[in-house]
Amino acid sequence: MYSQHPDQYEAPDKDFMIVALDLLSGLAEGLGSHVEQLVARSNIMTLLFQCMQDTMPEVRQSSFALLGDLTKACFPHVKPCIAEFMPILGLNLNPEFISVCNNATWAIGEIAMQMGAEMQPYVALVLNSLVEIINRPNTPKTLLENTAITIGRLGYVCPQEVAPVLPQFIQPWCSSLRNIRDNEEKDSAFRGICMMIGVNPGGVVQDFIFFCDAVASWVSPKDDLRDMFYKILHGFKDQVGEENWQHFSEQFPALLKERLSTCYGV
């Protein structure tokens, strides 16, 4: 009503919207799958669609956080809206608004994990922006890590779509994820990178030392992920031959060399 007749109505107090969105996020996170019956009986998805397009960055920031939390808690209610939501998420991958961009990026990664191969039509909407963000100088650490995880997750569910641009992001990708501790997000992101290397092994050749370093950053990967690393490292070593591998691994810092030798026998 205000936007149609600004002279007759007071501007809405956006703080109320932000607080409500944040409270709903807390409920979704706290209740987990039990939030489903509340979502089913509400028009929350319609309201969220409006909030995601608000002119105020803080409203969009809280909207994307709620979208990510609902995706984790009750994806069947989010799924019918994906075709409408994804273009909006793509438009908000703008690092000028760090927190908005961060939450949009995270939500895309969560959606990818739920959508699986059905994410394919939407990869093109977001991939170029994500690759640009990960290559930007002075991007805050959290945004870099979130972007790397989301690129990895997109590659996990749609490796054919993401693997061709592997050379454009593999170096900053490895550098930003080598410092984060082992967790589920890191796990899914590294599975994605391994699958993309499977599709496009040439895409990692120039920056293979960064991949080795990122693999060595794992304290205890799950057995099947460790096997994926093992196959890639040994595949590369077999490809270049023993002598070239020796030359190549001489560039490694001592700690990296020792770790790869101990954990993966290369």
Secondary structure as a PSIPRED ss2 file (coil, helix, strand):
# PSIPRED VFORMAT (PSIPRED V4.0)

   1 M C   1.000  0.000  0.000
   2 Y C   1.000  0.000  0.000
   3 S C   1.000  0.000  0.000
   4 Q C   1.000  0.000  0.000
   5 H C   1.000  0.000  0.000
   6 P C   1.000  0.000  0.000
   7 D C   1.000  0.000  0.000
   8 Q C   1.000  0.000  0.000
   9 Y C   1.000  0.000  0.000
  10 E C   1.000  0.000  0.000
  11 A C   1.000  0.000  0.000
  12 P C   1.000  0.000  0.000
  13 D C   1.000  0.000  0.000
  14 K H   0.000  1.000  0.000
  15 D H   0.000  1.000  0.000
  16 F H   0.000  1.000  0.000
  17 M H   0.000  1.000  0.000
  18 I H   0.000  1.000  0.000
  19 V H   0.000  1.000  0.000
  20 A H   0.000  1.000  0.000
  21 L H   0.000  1.000  0.000
  22 D H   0.000  1.000  0.000
  23 L H   0.000  1.000  0.000
  24 L H   0.000  1.000  0.000
  25 S H   0.000  1.000  0.000
  26 G H   0.000  1.000  0.000
  27 L H   0.000  1.000  0.000
  28 A H   0.000  1.000  0.000
  29 E H   0.000  1.000  0.000
  30 G H   0.000  1.000  0.000
  31 L H   0.000  1.000  0.000
  32 G H   0.000  1.000  0.000
  33 S H   0.000  1.000  0.000
  34 H H   0.000  1.000  0.000
  35 V H   0.000  1.000  0.000
  36 E H   0.000  1.000  0.000
  37 Q H   0.000  1.000  0.000
  38 L H   0.000  1.000  0.000
  39 V H   0.000  1.000  0.000
  40 A H   0.000  1.000  0.000
  41 R C   1.000  0.000  0.000
  42 S C   1.000  0.000  0.000
  43 N C   1.000  0.000  0.000
  44 I H   0.000  1.000  0.000
  45 M H   0.000  1.000  0.000
  46 T H   0.000  1.000  0.000
  47 L H   0.000  1.000  0.000
  48 L H   0.000  1.000  0.000
  49 F H   0.000  1.000  0.000
  50 Q H   0.000  1.000  0.000
  51 C H   0.000  1.000  0.000
  52 M C   1.000  0.000  0.000
  53 Q C   1.000  0.000  0.000
  54 D C   1.000  0.000  0.000
  55 T C   1.000  0.000  0.000
  56 M C   1.000  0.000  0.000
  57 P H   0.000  1.000  0.000
  58 E H   0.000  1.000  0.000
  59 V H   0.000  1.000  0.000
  60 R H   0.000  1.000  0.000
  61 Q H   0.000  1.000  0.000
  62 S H   0.000  1.000  0.000
  63 S H   0.000  1.000  0.000
  64 F H   0.000  1.000  0.000
  65 A H   0.000  1.000  0.000
  66 L H   0.000  1.000  0.000
  67 L H   0.000  1.000  0.000
  68 G H   0.000  1.000  0.000
  69 D H   0.000  1.000  0.000
  70 L H   0.000  1.000  0.000
  71 T H   0.000  1.000  0.000
  72 K H   0.000  1.000  0.000
  73 A H   0.000  1.000  0.000
  74 C H   0.000  1.000  0.000
  75 F H   0.000  1.000  0.000
  76 P H   0.000  1.000  0.000
  77 H H   0.000  1.000  0.000
  78 V H   0.000  1.000  0.000
  79 K H   0.000  1.000  0.000
  80 P H   0.000  1.000  0.000
  81 C H   0.000  1.000  0.000
  82 I H   0.000  1.000  0.000
  83 A H   0.000  1.000  0.000
  84 E H   0.000  1.000  0.000
  85 F H   0.000  1.000  0.000
  86 M H   0.000  1.000  0.000
  87 P H   0.000  1.000  0.000
  88 I H   0.000  1.000  0.000
  89 L H   0.000  1.000  0.000
  90 G H   0.000  1.000  0.000
  91 L H   0.000  1.000  0.000
  92 N C   1.000  0.000  0.000
  93 L C   1.000  0.000  0.000
  94 N C   1.000  0.000  0.000
  95 P C   1.000  0.000  0.000
  96 E C   1.000  0.000  0.000
  97 F C   1.000  0.000  0.000
  98 I H   0.000  1.000  0.000
  99 S H   0.000  1.000  0.000
 100 V H   0.000  1.000  0.000
 101 C H   0.000  1.000  0.000
 102 N H   0.000  1.000  0.000
 103 N H   0.000  1.000  0.000
 104 A H   0.000  1.000  0.000
 105 T H   0.000  1.000  0.000
 106 W H   0.000  1.000  0.000
 107 A H   0.000  1.000  0.000
 108 I H   0.000  1.000  0.000
 109 G H   0.000  1.000  0.000
 110 E H   0.000  1.000  0.000
 111 I H   0.000  1.000  0.000
 112 A H   0.000  1.000  0.000
 113 M H   0.000  1.000  0.000
 114 Q H   0.000  1.000  0.000
 115 M H   0.000  1.000  0.000
 116 G H   0.000  1.000  0.000
 117 A H   0.000  1.000  0.000
 118 E H   0.000  1.000  0.000
 119 M H   0.000  1.000  0.000
 120 Q H   0.000  1.000  0.000
 121 P H   0.000  1.000  0.000
 122 Y H   0.000  1.000  0.000
 123 V H   0.000  1.000  0.000
 124 A H   0.000  1.000  0.000
 125 L H   0.000  1.000  0.000
 126 V H   0.000  1.000  0.000
 127 L H   0.000  1.000  0.000
 128 N H   0.000  1.000  0.000
 129 S H   0.000  1.000  0.000
 130 L H   0.000  1.000  0.000
 131 V H   0.000  1.000  0.000
 132 E H   0.000  1.000  0.000
 133 I H   0.000  1.000  0.000
 134 I H   0.000  1.000  0.000
 135 N H   0.000  1.000  0.000
 136 R C   1.000  0.000  0.000
 137 P C   1.000  0.000  0.000
 138 N C   1.000  0.000  0.000
 139 T C   1.000  0.000  0.000
 140 P C   1.000  0.000  0.000
 141 K H   0.000  1.000  0.000
 142 T H   0.000  1.000  0.000
 143 L H   0.000  1.000  0.000
 144 L H   0.000  1.000  0.000
 145 E H   0.000  1.000  0.000
 146 N H   0.000  1.000  0.000
 147 T H   0.000  1.000  0.000
 148 A H   0.000  1.000  0.000
 149 I H   0.000  1.000  0.000
 150 T H   0.000  1.000  0.000
 151 I H   0.000  1.000  0.000
 152 G H   0.000  1.000  0.000
 153 R H   0.000  1.000  0.000
 154 L H   0.000  1.000  0.000
 155 G H   0.000  1.000  0.000
 156 Y H   0.000  1.000  0.000
 157 V H   0.000  1.000  0.000
 158 C C   1.000  0.000  0.000
 159 P H   0.000  1.000  0.000
 160 Q H   0.000  1.000  0.000
 161 E H   0.000  1.000  0.000
 162 V H   0.000  1.000  0.000
 163 A H   0.000  1.000  0.000
 164 P H   0.000  1.000  0.000
 165 V H   0.000  1.000  0.000
 166 L H   0.000  1.000  0.000
 167 P H   0.000  1.000  0.000
 168 Q H   0.000  1.000  0.000
 169 F H   0.000  1.000  0.000
 170 I H   0.000  1.000  0.000
 171 Q H   0.000  1.000  0.000
 172 P H   0.000  1.000  0.000
 173 W H   0.000  1.000  0.000
 174 C H   0.000  1.000  0.000
 175 S H   0.000  1.000  0.000
 176 S H   0.000  1.000  0.000
 177 L H   0.000  1.000  0.000
 178 R C   1.000  0.000  0.000
 179 N C   1.000  0.000  0.000
 180 I C   1.000  0.000  0.000
 181 R C   1.000  0.000  0.000
 182 D C   1.000  0.000  0.000
 183 N C   1.000  0.000  0.000
 184 E H   0.000  1.000  0.000
 185 E H   0.000  1.000  0.000
 186 K H   0.000  1.000  0.000
 187 D H   0.000  1.000  0.000
 188 S H   0.000  1.000  0.000
 189 A H   0.000  1.000  0.000
 190 F H   0.000  1.000  0.000
 191 R H   0.000  1.000  0.000
 192 G H   0.000  1.000  0.000
 193 I H   0.000  1.000  0.000
 194 C H   0.000  1.000  0.000
 195 M H   0.000  1.000  0.000
 196 M H   0.000  1.000  0.000
 197 I H   0.000  1.000  0.000
 198 G H   0.000  1.000  0.000
 199 V H   0.000  1.000  0.000
 200 N C   1.000  0.000  0.000
 201 P H   0.000  1.000  0.000
 202 G H   0.000  1.000  0.000
 203 G H   0.000  1.000  0.000
 204 V H   0.000  1.000  0.000
 205 V H   0.000  1.000  0.000
 206 Q H   0.000  1.000  0.000
 207 D H   0.000  1.000  0.000
 208 F H   0.000  1.000  0.000
 209 I H   0.000  1.000  0.000
 210 F H   0.000  1.000  0.000
 211 F H   0.000  1.000  0.000
 212 C H   0.000  1.000  0.000
 213 D H   0.000  1.000  0.000
 214 A H   0.000  1.000  0.000
 215 V H   0.000  1.000  0.000
 216 A H   0.000  1.000  0.000
 217 S C   1.000  0.000  0.000
 218 W C   1.000  0.000  0.000
 219 V C   1.000  0.000  0.000
 220 S C   1.000  0.000  0.000
 221 P C   1.000  0.000  0.000
 222 K C   1.000  0.000  0.000
 223 D H   0.000  1.000  0.000
 224 D H   0.000  1.000  0.000
 225 L H   0.000  1.000  0.000
 226 R H   0.000  1.000  0.000
 227 D H   0.000  1.000  0.000
 228 M H   0.000  1.000  0.000
 229 F H   0.000  1.000  0.000
 230 Y H   0.000  1.000  0.000
 231 K H   0.000  1.000  0.000
 232 I H   0.000  1.000  0.000
 233 L H   0.000  1.000  0.000
 234 H H   0.000  1.000  0.000
 235 G H   0.000  1.000  0.000
 236 F H   0.000  1.000  0.000
 237 K H   0.000  1.000  0.000
 238 D H   0.000  1.000  0.000
 239 Q H   0.000  1.000  0.000
 240 V H   0.000  1.000  0.000
 241 G C   1.000  0.000  0.000
 242 E H   0.000  1.000  0.000
 243 E H   0.000  1.000  0.000
 244 N H   0.000  1.000  0.000
 245 W H   0.000  1.000  0.000
 246 Q H   0.000  1.000  0.000
 247 H H   0.000  1.000  0.000
 248 F H   0.000  1.000  0.000
 249 S H   0.000  1.000  0.000
 250 E C   1.000  0.000  0.000
 251 Q C   1.000  0.000  0.000
 252 F C   1.000  0.000  0.000
 253 P C   1.000  0.000  0.000
 254 A H   0.000  1.000  0.000
 255 L H   0.000  1.000  0.000
 256 L H   0.000  1.000  0.000
 257 K H   0.000  1.000  0.000
 258 E H   0.000  1.000  0.000
 259 R H   0.000  1.000  0.000
 260 L H   0.000  1.000  0.000
 261 S H   0.000  1.000  0.000
 262 T H   0.000  1.000  0.000
 263 C H   0.000  1.000  0.000
 264 Y H   0.000  1.000  0.000
 265 G C   1.000  0.000  0.000
 266 V C   1.000  0.000  0.000
